[in-house]
């Protein structure tokens, strides 16, 4: 039996494919939650961010004697658009907790999931697999 055969056998024995899928699903859920939280923050603090951009743009213009005013204005405009786009990703800007799939991303059917009180993954049923430390 070759090394790869032994590795495949161990992967099947410990059901690594299912565990990897659960880990990927948990990571995707965490990423969606992070985007929603960042979007909420961008929505709530938009005026503060735009004010900060205005301040930075004014300082850059002052230091460069307005030499790059057009480029600074364009950069400020693009950053403001980015803040607005991020704010749209907040929970107020999207229906439900699901983020829209990325363009060109393949859509795969999702297995039904159960709701847990905590966002931490459940301990694996296999006692040989160690649980990562919690912080």
C-alpha positions as CSV (number, residue, x, y, z in Angstrom):
1,X,0.0,0.0,0.0
2,X,1.5,3.3,-1.1
3,X,1.7,6.5,1.0
4,X,-1.1,8.1,-0.9
5,X,-3.4,5.1,-0.4
6,X,-2.7,5.2,3.3
7,X,-3.4,9.0,3.4
8,X,-6.7,8.5,1.5
9,X,-7.7,5.7,3.9
10,X,-6.9,7.9,6.9
11,X,-8.9,10.8,5.4
12,X,-11.9,8.5,4.9
13,X,-11.5,7.0,8.4
14,X,-11.6,10.4,10.0
15,X,-14.2,11.8,7.6
16,X,-11.9,14.7,6.7
17,X,-14.0,15.8,3.7
18,X,-17.1,16.4,5.8
19,X,-15.1,18.2,8.5
20,X,-13.4,20.4,5.9
21,X,-16.9,21.3,4.5
22,X,-18.1,22.2,7.9
23,X,-15.1,24.3,8.5
24,X,-15.5,26.1,5.1
25,X,-19.2,26.7,5.9
26,X,-18.3,28.2,9.3
27,X,-15.6,30.4,7.7
28,X,-18.1,31.6,5.0
29,X,-20.7,32.4,7.7
30,X,-18.0,34.3,9.7
31,X,-17.0,36.3,6.6
32,X,-20.6,37.2,5.8
33,X,-21.1,38.4,9.4
34,X,-17.9,40.4,9.2
35,X,-19.0,42.1,6.0
36,X,-22.4,42.9,7.6
37,X,-20.8,44.4,10.7
38,X,-18.3,46.4,8.6
39,X,-21.2,47.6,6.5
40,X,-23.2,48.7,9.6
41,X,-20.2,50.5,10.9
42,X,-19.6,52.2,7.6
43,X,-23.2,53.3,7.5
44,X,-23.2,54.6,11.0
45,X,-19.8,56.4,10.7
46,X,-20.0,57.6,7.1
47,X,-20.0,61.3,8.1
48,X,-17.0,60.8,10.3
49,X,-15.1,59.0,7.5
50,X,-16.0,61.6,4.9
51,X,-14.9,64.3,7.3
52,X,-11.6,62.5,7.8
53,X,-11.1,62.2,4.1
54,X,-11.8,66.0,3.7
55,X,-9.2,66.7,6.4
56,X,-6.6,64.5,4.8
57,X,-7.3,65.9,1.3
58,X,-6.9,69.4,2.6
59,X,-3.5,68.6,4.3
60,X,-2.2,66.9,1.2
61,X,-3.3,69.9,-0.9
62,X,-1.6,72.3,1.6
63,X,1.7,70.3,1.6
64,X,1.8,70.0,-2.2
65,X,0.5,73.6,-2.9
66,X,-2.5,72.1,-4.7
67,X,-0.2,70.5,-7.3
68,X,-2.1,67.2,-7.1
69,X,-5.6,68.6,-6.2
70,X,-7.3,66.8,-9.1
71,X,-5.8,63.4,-8.1
72,X,-6.6,64.0,-4.4
73,X,-10.2,64.9,-5.3
74,X,-10.5,61.8,-7.5
75,X,-9.0,59.5,-4.8
76,X,-11.4,61.1,-2.2
77,X,-14.3,60.5,-4.4
78,X,-13.4,56.8,-5.0
79,X,-12.9,56.3,-1.3
80,X,-16.3,57.8,-0.5
81,X,-17.9,55.5,-3.1
82,X,-16.1,52.6,-1.4
83,X,-17.5,53.6,2.0
84,X,-21.0,53.8,0.4
85,X,-20.7,50.5,-1.2
86,X,-19.5,48.9,2.1
87,X,-22.4,50.6,3.9
88,X,-24.8,48.9,1.5
89,X,-23.5,45.5,2.7
90,X,-24.7,46.2,6.2
91,X,-27.7,44.4,7.6
92,X,-29.8,47.4,6.9
93,X,-28.8,47.4,3.2
94,X,-29.5,43.7,2.5
95,X,-32.5,41.5,3.2
96,X,-31.8,38.8,5.8
97,X,-28.4,37.6,6.8
98,X,-27.3,36.3,3.4
99,X,-24.9,38.2,1.3
100,X,-25.4,38.0,-2.4
101,X,-23.1,35.6,-4.2
102,X,-20.0,37.1,-5.8
103,X,-20.3,37.6,-9.6
104,X,-19.1,34.5,-11.4
105,X,-19.1,32.5,-8.2
106,X,-20.5,29.0,-8.7
107,X,-23.6,28.4,-6.7
108,X,-23.8,25.1,-4.8
109,X,-26.7,23.7,-2.9
110,X,-26.3,24.2,0.8
111,X,-26.9,21.5,3.3
112,X,-29.5,22.4,6.0
113,X,-27.8,23.8,9.0
114,X,-29.1,24.0,12.6
115,X,-29.1,27.2,14.6
116,X,-26.8,27.2,17.6
117,X,-26.8,29.7,20.5
118,X,-23.1,30.4,20.0
119,X,-21.1,31.0,16.8
120,X,-18.3,28.6,17.8
121,X,-18.2,25.3,16.0
122,X,-19.3,22.2,17.9
123,X,-16.6,19.8,19.2
124,X,-15.8,17.0,16.8
125,X,-17.3,13.6,17.5
126,X,-13.9,12.0,16.8
127,X,-11.8,12.1,20.1
128,X,-8.6,11.9,18.2
129,X,-9.2,15.4,16.6
130,X,-8.2,18.2,19.0
131,X,-10.4,21.3,19.4
132,X,-8.7,24.6,18.6
133,X,-8.1,26.9,21.6
134,X,-10.8,29.6,22.2
135,X,-9.8,33.2,22.8
